[in-house]
Amino acid sequence: MIKQAIASALLCLCALGAAAKVINIDSTELARLAASGVTVIDIRTAPEWQATGVIAGSKLLTFVDEKGRIDPAAWLEKVKSVAKPDQPVILICRSGNRSIAATQLLSEQAAYKTVYNANGGMNAWVKEGRLITHSN
């Protein structure tokens, strides 16, 4: 269900024209950017946050809900409440797949200038033994 929603979102974005300029980063770069004050947005679902924990200070804004639904307009409004289009943002999900669609949405639909996608997502972050918290 989630994969189907992501595929639909990507198809819609591709139909809009040129591909978004999204910067893929690894966990080391994510840690460096977050430490420098760049907003980290965790787009996973609440059960995912509870299962693995989250990066301290990250903003928890679900992109694709547990039923595979996406409400792009509502999600963009939530993102704008934590980071404006002229501010860089980092998006992270479980593996880096959902965040690709979300970063393209920010770049193409909301004109965010600097959008980072965390390659490998929380799976990579946790595998590398990086710090997480269970409350945010």
Protein Blocks (a to p, Z undefined) as FASTA:
>chain_A
ZZmmmmmmmmmmmmnopadddddddfklmmmmmmnopacddfbdfklmmmnopaehiacd
dfbdckopacfklmmmmmmmmocfkbccddddfkommmmmmmmmmmmmnopabdcddehi
jmlmmmnopacdfbZZ
